[in-house]
Amino acid sequence: MRKFLVILFVVSIFTLFFAQQLPPGIPRNETFIADNLTGRAANPGNFNIWATWVWNDRGIQNLLLEPLWCVEYATGEIINALAAEPPKYNSDFTELTIKLRKGVYWSDGVPFTADDLIYTIELVKNTPGMGYNSQMQQVKEIVKVDDYTVVIKLKEPNSRFHTYFLDRWGALRPLPKHIFEKVEDPLTFDFNPPVGTGPYVLKGYDPGGYWTLWERREDWDRTPTGMLYGMPQPKYVLFITYGGPEKQVLAMAQHQLDAADLTLEALKAVLSRVKTARAWRRNFPWTVNIDPCVTGLHFNTAREPFNNPDVRWALTLAIDIVEYAANAFDGAVTLSPIHIPLTTAYYNWYFTKLEDWLKNFELDLGNGEKFKPYDPTAGFRLAEYAKKRGYPVPDNPELIKRIFGPGWWKYAPDVAAKLLEKNGFYRDKDGKWHLPNGELWKITITTGTNPAHPGYRNAFAAAQAWKKFGIDVTVQTTDAAATLDQRGEFEVSTDWPAAEPWGGHPDLFRTLEPFHSKYIRPIGENAPWGNYARWSNPEMDKIIDEIQKTAWGDTKRLIELGVEGLKLLVKEMPTIPTFNYPGVIAWDEYYWTNYPGAENMYAQPYHHWPNFKYMLPFLKPTGRK
């Protein structure tokens, strides 16, 4: 025990010292310091991102490596990085042609060419255990046309094969052939020192896993980042694990942390204590509302009574979304009534085309009675809540819709009761709901153990709403939530109501495909992420099949099909979308300014996303020493 305490003390002092004083020759005003989102690295000397998890967000995916393509969800575009142009398929989607960017060099001076991409695919395909091994089995043959052109021939048509190389917090990124071809076992190779096509190289790392330091390449102009956006402004980037939110707040107060993901409570503390600190939005609701992710509730439709859409809709209408959002995040959210996040891009691509349909959508209450459940005033009601809390709220109605959401579903407990009574449910004299078989209706909501996570907060907000409605609700917090969800061993969970869309492209195949009936698994077997609900519908199968046959570039047709898929999800409501993922990020403007905040969305805002390297050329040093 004494030895453990000594080690703990030394590690703590070392981490504090490193935070207070950078190594000799590393000026603070030339260094960008960010927290490690995923925490302390357990294998800090391993940088082989293709073989295992190596705490990829400590600079490996976001500084060292470049993908073929990268999603930029803030602007709704796909960045051609190592690829020189978008993917090109033949007419039946059995061949994919990739044109590579010329003039890119690995950080050790070797040119990046088609040989690297071909070797990457072949190595991954032939090495079980490497990431994307199963996906690369679709490859029949690879043809090198020239040093910068590759044709991939597939065993079967797949109009989305290129998306395995599309970076959205994960992709098959090209590896250096000249390094890996000399390795006996690519699975045990630690790739140290790492070589990349990105604008930074490894400067040093803590053997204890607390920090990783990167230095800008001298030849940064021979990387896609440099070619597209110019020189990254920080000469050095340090990723460090401080620990809990209180330590992050202290580090930011001492100007030893430039960017951090925080809890909402910690963000408020930073904004009140640090005059140079800011959030993504300078005023309430502060939080990032452009994440390509919508949060909410997941029904297990393989279990009664959640296999009944009337029951699912009753539970939806038993939620007062303003009260719900207040309980979850003090109202600092953007509501979404549909199963995709209402980022600027998706709002324009989809919500604008669905708004009139939502207003006219009707539920059948039985006995010829209909009900229109959509409430176009929900966002305005949430804004009123914020005003009453003393937060500044804009007067522009369109701006309110973009910040707080355009609408949600009505709080209509009387209608919810009619839907349940239509199906044999009844209330007792104490107002408690009973199942049609007479048993007291009890619901267990399964979620994780992190109180700051949107899933956790959705769980307790839903529990409060449904208890108020007269249902006996229990929240089960467990570290095994992800496993239980995947295996269908839950009633209601707080996993995302649908798989996250790409973010920078209107194609909804990624969101809708998990709902295809061919992926349905019985309880006890792993279901695909995005449909732990185990819901399917023949109409959805047709929509998904049609999307898969539609070219990536045919955005008009893709949006038409996506609209139909979203309508079907609303009608059936197998899951309940509640609000966009509310990212809580703080920046300190003491050393660096021109962050991509809500007023200046030139890039996504997170330092742990692969796009971070594309943000760095736009930062501006303040000149402080």
Stockholm file with secondary structure:
# STOCKHOLM 1.0

chainA/1-625         MRKFLVILFVVSIFTLFFAQQLPPGIPRNETFIADNLTGRAANPGNFNIWATWVWNDRGIQNLLLEPLWCVEYATGEIINALAAEPPKYNSDFTELTIKLRKGVYWSDGVPFTADDLIYTIELVKNTPGMGYNSQMQQVKEIVKVDDYTVVIKLKEPNSRFHTYFLDRWGALRPLPKHIFEKVEDPLTFDFNPPVGTGPYVLKGYDPGGYWTLWERREDWDRTPTGMLYGMPQPKYVLFITYGGPEKQVLAMAQHQLDAADLTLEALKAVLSRVKTARAWRRNFPWTVNIDPCVTGLHFNTAREPFNNPDVRWALTLAIDIVEYAANAFDGAVTLSPIHIPLTTAYYNWYFTKLEDWLKNFELDLGNGEKFKPYDPTAGFRLAEYAKKRGYPVPDNPELIKRIFGPGWWKYAPDVAAKLLEKNGFYRDKDGKWHLPNGELWKITITTGTNPAHPGYRNAFAAAQAWKKFGIDVTVQTTDAAATLDQRGEFEVSTDWPAAEPWGGHPDLFRTLEPFHSKYIRPIGENAPWGNYARWSNPEMDKIIDEIQKTAWGDTKRLIELGVEGLKLLVKEMPTIPTFNYPGVIAWDEYYWTNYPGAENMYAQPYHHWPNFKYMLPFLKPTGRK
#=GR chainA/1-625 SS CHHHHHHHHHHHHHHHHHHHSCCTTCCGGGEEEEECTTCSCSSTTCCCTTTSCCCGGGTIIIIICCCSEEEETTTTEEEESSBSSCCEECTTSSEEEEEBCTTCBCTTSCBCCHHHHHHHHHHHHTSTTSTTTTGGGGEEEEEEEETTEEEEEESSCCTTGGGGGEESSCCCCCCCHHHHTTCSCTTTCCCCSCCCSSSEEEEEECTTSSEEEEEECTTGGGSHHHHHHCCCSCSEEEEECCCSHHHHHHHHHTTCCSEEECCHHHHHHHHHHCTTEEESSSSTTCSBCCCSCEEEEEECTTSTTTTCHHHHHHHHHTCCHHHHHHHHHTTCSCBCSSSSCCCHHHIIIIIHHHHHHHHHCCEEEETTEEECCEETTHHHHHHHHHHHTTCCCCSCHHHHHHHHCSCEECCCHHHHHHHHHHTTCEECTTSCEECTTSCBCEEEEEECSCTTSHHHHHHHHHHHHHHHHTCEEEEEECTTHHHHHHHTCCSEECSCSSCCCCSSSSCCHHHHGGGSGGGCCCTTSCCCTTCTTCCCCHHHHHHHHHHHTSCTTCHHHHHHHHHHHHHHHHHHCSEEEEEECCBCEEEETTTEECCCCTTCCSSCCCSSSTTHHHHGGGCEECCCC
#=GC SS_cons         CHHHHHHHHHHHHHHHHHHHSCCTTCCGGGEEEEECTTCSCSSTTCCCTTTSCCCGGGTIIIIICCCSEEEETTTTEEEESSBSSCCEECTTSSEEEEEBCTTCBCTTSCBCCHHHHHHHHHHHHTSTTSTTTTGGGGEEEEEEEETTEEEEEESSCCTTGGGGGEESSCCCCCCCHHHHTTCSCTTTCCCCSCCCSSSEEEEEECTTSSEEEEEECTTGGGSHHHHHHCCCSCSEEEEECCCSHHHHHHHHHTTCCSEEECCHHHHHHHHHHCTTEEESSSSTTCSBCCCSCEEEEEECTTSTTTTCHHHHHHHHHTCCHHHHHHHHHTTCSCBCSSSSCCCHHHIIIIIHHHHHHHHHCCEEEETTEEECCEETTHHHHHHHHHHHTTCCCCSCHHHHHHHHCSCEECCCHHHHHHHHHHTTCEECTTSCEECTTSCBCEEEEEECSCTTSHHHHHHHHHHHHHHHHTCEEEEEECTTHHHHHHHTCCSEECSCSSCCCCSSSSCCHHHHGGGSGGGCCCTTSCCCTTCTTCCCCHHHHHHHHHHHTSCTTCHHHHHHHHHHHHHHHHHHCSEEEEEECCBCEEEETTTEECCCCTTCCSSCCCSSSTTHHHHGGGCEECCCC
//
